[in-house]
Each structure stands twice: as C-alpha cells, then as structure tokens.
Amino acid sequence: MRFGLFDSGVGGFTVLKKVVELCPDTSFVYLADTARIPYGVKTAYEITQIAEEISSWFANQNIDVFLVACNTTNAIALDLIKNKLNVPVFDLIESAASIIQESRVGVLATPSTVKTKAYTNKILGFKPNTFVIEQACPDFVPMIEMIKPNSDLISNVAIGYLRPLLKQKIESLILGCSHYPLITPLLTDLLPSNVKLIDPAEALSLKLKLFVDSKKSNFAKKKHFDNSKFYVTSDPENFSISAKHWLKVFPEVNLVSLQKKGCVS
C-alpha cells in the first residue's frame, strides 16, 4: 500500500514515524511545501489555494491512501482534499477528537488552525460537555524547523503559551500541529504530571492500521522505505539533513513545482 503524506515542512515526520511503526509493510510519497512554510499565519484563501495544488499533485502520484499531516490544511481545506482525491483520506483533527476522554482540554495550534475552532468543534461533536481552550503558537514552527533550536528560547516561548491553558486547569493537551511533537520532551518538563499529552498522529496511525489490516490481502508487502519518495518545493539538501536528524535516514529528496498538473521540476 502506498501512502501520500503532506506537510509544510518536517512536522509530517511525527506522523510518518507513527505510521511506519504500525504499518511497516507500506511505502509513501512525502511532500513538504518548504517554499511556503509556515502555513499557520496564512489566510484561509491562501491555504485553500495551496490545498488545491497539493491535491492536483498527489492525484498523479499513484497513491492508495492520503494522510493530511498538516493541521492547518486539515482545519481549513479537508473537504476540498477529499473531493479532489479519489482515495481514502485520513486526518489528524477528527482522529484526535475521537479519543478525548477528559473534561477540560487544551489545544496548542497555529493561529490559522485556532481561528477555525476546528479542534473545539470536533471535540464537542464527540463529547458535547467538554471545556476546550485553544492557544495560538505562531513562534513554534519557525523555531522547530531549525535542526537545533535554541532550547532556552523555545522553552520561554512555550511557558508563555502554556500559562493561559494551565490557568484553566486543563486535564489533557492536544499538540494541534504536527511540528509540536518534535518538542515533546520540553513540553513534558513544563507540564504538571496530571496533564495528559495527546499527539494526534497516534490516533491517526491507529485508525490507519485498522484500515490497512482490512486491505492487506489486496496489496503487496514492502519494507517502509522501499519505493518511498521525498519531495520538497525548496531546499532539498537542507530537508535531507533534517530527515537524517529526525528520521535517522538520509534520503534522496526531489524538488517539485506545485503547479495545477503537479509537474516535477
């Protein structure tokens, strides 16, 4: 089975790692729109236009399943992606919302995701009496995209983002951007021990495993990096270095131009 997986940068690695742990007999096409990162401060119109280009590109990649590894795109343009791609689409927001057990939930996300209230709406759809507070974190993604971010600086920024959530006595905290699990150790150190940290990629990968298991007989088995491809819209060399750092592989990374027909440059 061949997965298509998209993010604005390295954040999708957090989803990819969870998926290949549970579904090793798969390959993937990973596209990072590094030329236009960060997405979290873009308008809904801009995200919609990008989603249109992404969908057109993946329509030509011979994938069996598509994973929306970017929460901002998930929040704003999920329906567009589902309408454009003739394959099952799995997303982070609904996956995470469906497993919430706590009554007071915090969400860290990009400004664009927070503006949509997508996490609040999905959580309330599953658990109507839940208190949800969302916190925009505009500085996280640019910091995390650095291979070795300044730990003191990012810690101070994180403290500021967490303060209003902790004042509301949250019981769980959703990492509502795929980049944020990359700083899980830092966040764990800053949170009280009674606050449960939720990575939506875990819920998504469990749903995906159920789907893959139900379809296994229809697909040839592969090791997860066999026939797998990485693509970016800028700076493939730096992205390859990031992949080595986060994934412990040093892949060939191909440069693409996201045009309507998704032509490789």
N, C-alpha and C positions, 0 to 999 in steps of 0.2 A: 504494500500500500504506500502511496506517495502523498505526503502532506505538503500543502502550501502554507507558509507561515510568514507573516508580515509584521514589521515594527518600524519605528522611525530610526532606530539605532540598535544598540546592544541589549536593550531591555528584553527583547524577544528571546535572548539566551536563557532567561529564567524559565520561560515556558518550554523551550526546546529541551532543556535538561530534564525537566519533569516528564515530558512526553517520551523521550527515548529511554528513560528508566523503566517506564511501564509498558512501552510498546517498542521493544528493541527490533522487531522484525519489520522495520519500515525504513523509508528514505524520505527526504524532504527537500523542498526548494525554499530557501530562506531569503527574503528580500528586505533590506534595510534602506529606507529612504533618507540616507545620511545627508544628502544635499539640502534637505529642508527641516532638519531637526533644529529646535524642539517643536513638537506639534502642540504642546499643551497651552501655548499662548496664541494659537491661530484661531481665526473666526470659524464659525460653523460652515460658512460658504467655502472657505479655503479647504477645510477638512473634507467636505463633500466632493470638491473637485479632485482632490488627491485620491480619495477612495474610488472615484470613477476610473482614474488612471491605473491604480493598483489592480482593480478588478479586471480591467481590459488586459493588462499584462499577464495576470495569472490565468486568464481564460485560455492562453496559448501555451501553458506550461505542463499540460498532461497530468494534472493532479487529481487525486481521488477525494480529498478532504481539504477544507481550508480552515486555518486557525487564525482568528483575529487576536494577535498578541499585543496590539496597541489599544489600551483602554480608551484613549481619546477618540480614536476612529470608531471603536466599539460603541461609545456613547452617542456619537453623532450620526454615523453613516452605516450602521449594521444592516438596516433594511435594504439599502442600496446594494451592498455587497451580496446579500442573499439573492436579490433579484438578478444580479449580473452573472453570478457564478452558478453553474448547473451541477454543483456538488454539495454535500452536507457542509454546513458552516458551524463551527463551534466558537463560542465567545466567552470571555472572562467574566463579564459582569453578571450575567444570569447564572453562570456556574457557581460563582462565589455567593450570590444572594440565596441560592437554593440550599446552602448548607448552614446558614446562620442559625444558631441556637440561642444566643444571648439576647437580652432585652435592651441593652444600651450599646450601640455600635458606633465606632468612629471610622472614618474613611480618610486616608491620605490620597490625594489625586492631583492631577494637573488642573490649572484654572479652567480650561475648556471643559474638562470632564465634570468638575464641580458645578459649573454653570448649568449643565443639563439636568442635574439631580438624578442622573441615571441610576446610581447605586441606591439612593434613597427610594426611588420609585420601585425598583426591582425587589429590594428587601421588603418593603411594605406590601408588595404583591404576594410574597410568600408568607410574611409574618406581620400582619397589619398593625399590631400594637407595639412594634419596636420603635425605640427612640434612636434616630440616626443623625449624626452630625458629620458634615464633610468639611475637610480642610484643604484649601488650595496650597500647593507646594511648588511655586514657579522656579525656585532655585535648584531643586534636586536633580533634574535630568541633566542640565549642563555640567553639574559637578560630577555626577556618576559617569558621564561619558568620558571623563578623563580616566585613564587607566589606573592612576594612583592619585585619587582625590585627596585634598588636604583634610585629614581626619578631624582636626580641631575645628576647622571652619564649618565642615558639614555637620559636625556634632552640635555646634552652637545654633546653626540654622534649624536643625531637627528639634532642638529643645523649644525653639520658638513656635514651630508648627504643632508640636505635641501639647503645649501648655493649654490651649483652649479645649482640647479634647479631654484631657485628664481632669480639668475643672468640672466637666460634665459627668465624671465618674463612669467612663466607658468600661465595658467588660471585654470587648474584643476590638481589634483594629485591623481593618482591611487595607492591604497595600494595593491601592487602586491605580497603580501604574506599573507596568511590567519591569521598569527600571528599579523600582524600590526594593524588591527582594535582594538585590545585589548589596544592599547595606543592612541586611537583616541583623548581623551581629551588633552593629551600632545601635539600631533601634531597640533590640532586645535589652541592651545595657541601660537604655534610658527609660524603659517602661517598667511599671510595677509588675511584680511576678504574677499578679492575678489577672492581668490583661492578656488575652489570647491574641496572638498574631496570626492573621489569615492571609495566605498567599493564594490568590485566585487561580494561579497556574496549577495548584494541586487539585482543586475541584475540577478544573477543565480536563486535566490529564486522566482523572478517574472516569469521567464521562466518556472521554475518547477511548479509553481502554475497553469499556463495555461495548462500544460501537465496533472497535477493531476485532475484538474477540468474536463478535457475532458475524463478522465478514471474513474471518481468517481463511476459510476454505477457498475463497474466491481470489486470493492474492498470493503471489509467490513470496517466499520468505527472503528477507535481505538483512544484512547487518546494517545498523542505523546510519553509518556514514558511507555505505556503498551507494553509488549513483546519486549521492546527495550533492546539492549545489548551493553556494552562497553568492548573492548578488547585492550590490550597493549602487546608489546613484551618485556617489562621490567618494574619493579617497579610499580605494580598495586596500592599499598597503596598510594603512593605519587600522582598518577594520580587521584585517587578517591578524595583526598584532593583538588586537582586543580579543579576538576569538581564541588565540593561544592562551591569553591570560585567564579568560573566564571559562572556556570550554576545554582547555588542555589539548586542543588540536590546532594545527597550523594549516588551514585550508587555502586552496586557491579561491580567490574572490574576484568575481567578474563585475565589470562596470556596465550598467544599463542606463538607457534613457527612457523615462516613463512618458511615452507618447501614447496616443489613443490606441495604436495597434501593438504597443509593448515591444518595440523593436530593440534588440540588443545592439548597443553601440560598439 
